């Protein structure tokens, strides 16, 4: 009897209840997740309606919803959302790809790690806005500096996550693979990759979240479209309802992008019970 057979026999009875509980608990988790923002929104709406608050600088949800509806009905909101998603998508692709490659290389090649890692750790401490003048000087004010800034924001958490995941692989697992005479390819596929994947996927989620943070700074660089531009426009023309509408749009789009990433990557860690509960 092989190790794989024993593990599969041991975990198979747990798979069905776990799947069933996940399906039943999905609606409850969604309801609980919506409970807090709904209570806060209704409370603030009631406070403004009762005259307990003016609602001038922090508009009630009804005014924010009206601003969102106006932007959506005119098509302006979708134009800004599309521009932001394209920038974040491109920046995430470049930053995550470079982060995975750099993390894998520095974790497996000690000489390269000693050579490169100190410089990367120093650059990681540089604030995002510090890159803006340099990228404008290098790339101008079109889309390239915006995508480059987002890629920088995504790169570092992915790099740290991948390098740390590879470095923390249990040596005993590798020794077991060698005892079973696994080839290097089989060792990487059956032992190293499953051990590294959960932390890598978490790093990707962190990088995607930072991508949405960096896109705000990126869209301050002469952008005429994007949710960051919508924020700036609301600030310049004293429209707090538009500012909050843009913030809510950021939250919804960011959450949707994170959920899409989880849906695409969760089959890769389907075998891990803890990953199903936390991702």
N, C-alpha and C positions, 0 to 999 in steps of 0.2 A: 504493500500500500504506500503510495507516494505522499509527500508532504502536501501537495496540492489537493489530493483527494480527501485527506483528513480535514484540511481547512474548509473545503467546500461542503463536506458532510456536516461539519460543526456549525457553519453559519447559515446553511440553507433553511432550517426551521425558523430562524429569526427573520428571514427576509420578508416573508409574507406579512406577519404582524407589523413589521416596521413600515412596509409599503402602505398597509391599510391605515395605520395611525397617521402617516404623513398625509394621505388623502383626506381623512376626516379632520385632521387638525389644520389643514390649509385655510379653510374658511374662517375658523376661529382666530388664527394668527392674523389674517387680513383684517378682521373686525377689530381686534385689539390694537393693531397698528394704526387704524383710522380713528380710534376712540379719542386719543389725546388731542390731535389737531382739531377734531370736530368740537370737542368740549371747549378748547381755547377759543376757537372761532365764534361759537355761539355765545360764550361769555363776553367776548369783546363787543360783539354786535349788540348784546343786551345792555352793556355798560354805556355805549354811545347812544342807543335809543332812549335810555333812561336819563340821559343828560349828565351821567357821572364822568364822562370823558368827552373831549371835544371832537376827537377823530380827525383833526386837521393834519397832524404830522403822521399819525398812524391810523389810516382810514379803516373803517369797518369792513368786514368781509364782503358785504353787499356791493360796496364801491369797487373793491378789488375785482370781484367777479364781473362787474359791469365793464371795467377796463379790459379784463381778459377777453370778454365777449366782443367788445369793439375791435380789439386787435385781431382776434381770430376771424371775425366776420369780414374784415377788410382784407384778410390774407397776409397782413403784415407780420403777425405772430409766426406763421408757418415759414415765412421767408427767413426770419431771424433764427428760428429753431433749426432749419435746414443748414444755414451757414455755420452755426455753432457745432452741429453734429458732424459736419464734414471736416471742420478743423480738428475737433477732438478725435475723430476716427483716424485721420491721417497721422496726427501727432502720436496717438496711442499705438498705431501700427509700427511707426518708426522707432519710438521710444521703447516699446516692449520688446521688439525684435532685437534692438541693440542691447537692451538690458539682459535678456536671456543669454545672448551670445557672450557678452562680457562676463556675466556671472558664472556661466559654465566654464569659460576658459580660465578665469582667475581662480576658481575653486579647484580645478584639476591640474593646473600648472603652477607650482609654488613660486618659481622664478618670476613668472609674469605677475603673480599676485603681489610679490614684494616690490616689483617695479611700478605697477600701475595703481594698485589699490590706495596707497596714501594720497596720490593726487586726486583720485576720484572722490575720496572721502572729504578732502578739502573743498573740492568744487561743490559737493553736496550741501555745504553750509552757506553757499552764496544765495542770497535772497533772489526770488524770481524776477523782481523788478530791476535788479542790477543788470540782468542780461538784455533788457529792452534797448538801451541806447546802442549797445554793441551790435545786436542783431539788425537794428534799423540801418546802422552804418554799413554792415556787410551785405544785407539782402534787400534794402529798400523798405518801403512801407506796404507792399502788397501781401500776398498770402504766405510767402515763404518764411518770413520772420515769425509769423503767428504760429505756424505749424512747428517750426524749430523750437520755439519757447515751450509749447505744449510737450513736445518730445523730450525736452530736458526734464520737465516735471515728471513725466512718466518713467524715464530711464532709471532714476536713482532707487525708488522703492523696488522696482523689478530686479535691478542688479543686486541689491542687498538681499532680497528674498531668495533669489535663485542661488547666489553664492552661499548663503547661510544654509539653505536646504541641502545642497550637495555636501557641504562640509560636515553636516550633522548626521549623515547617513551612518547607521550602526555598522561598525566593522564586522560584527558577528554575522550579519545578514550576508555580507560579501563573502565571508569565509564559508558559510553554508553553501552558497552558490558554487564556490570553487570545489567544495567537497563533492557536489553533484556533477562536477566537470562541465559546468556551463561555459559556453564560449563567451567572448567579450561582448558580442552583440546580444546574446541571450541573457547575460548577466545584467547588461544595461536595461534591457526590455522588461525582464521579470523581477528584478530586485531594485536597481537604482531608480528607474523611472517611477514605479509605484511609490517609492519612499520619498521622492522629490516632488511629485505632482501636487499634493495638497498644499504645501507651503508656496509652491510656484503660483498656483491659482489664487491663493490669498494675496500674494504680491501683485498679481495682475489686477485684482479688484482695487487694491490700494492705489496702484498706478492710474487706473481709470478715474478714480475719485480725484486724484491730484490733477489729472488732465482737465477736469471740469473747473478746478480751482485756477489753474494756469490760463485757461481760455479767457477768463475775465481780464487778466492783465494783458493777454495777447490782443484782445479786441479793443484795448485802449490805444493800440498803435495804428491810428488812422483808419479804423474800420468804419464802414457805413452800413454794415449788416451784422447781425448776431445779437444774442441775448445780452452780452456785455455792453454792446453799443446801446441797446434799449435801456439798460441801467444808467449809463452815462447821460443819455438824452433826458431821462426822467429827472436826474439830478440837476442838469443845467437849466431845465425849464420848470423846476419846482413842481413836479408831478409825483407825489409819493405813492399814489395808487398805481402808476405805471411802474415805479421802482419795485413795489411789492409784487406786482403781477409778473415782472421779470424774475424776481427771486423765486416765486412759486413755480414758474416755468422751469427754472434751473433745477429745482428740487424734483419736479416730476420727470423731466427728461433724464436727469442723472440717475434717479431710481430706476427708470425704465431701462437705461443702458446697463446698469449694474445687474438687473434681473435678467436681461438678455445674455449677458456674459455668463452668469451663473447657469442659465438654462443650456447654453452651448457647451459649457465645460463640465457640468456635474456628471454626465455619463462617464467621463474619464476617471472619476473617483467613486463610481457607484458601489464598488466593493467595500468602501470604508463607511461604517455606520456613523462615526463621528462627523465625517465630512457631510453626510446627508443632513445631519441635524444643524450644522453650523453654516453651511454655504447658502 
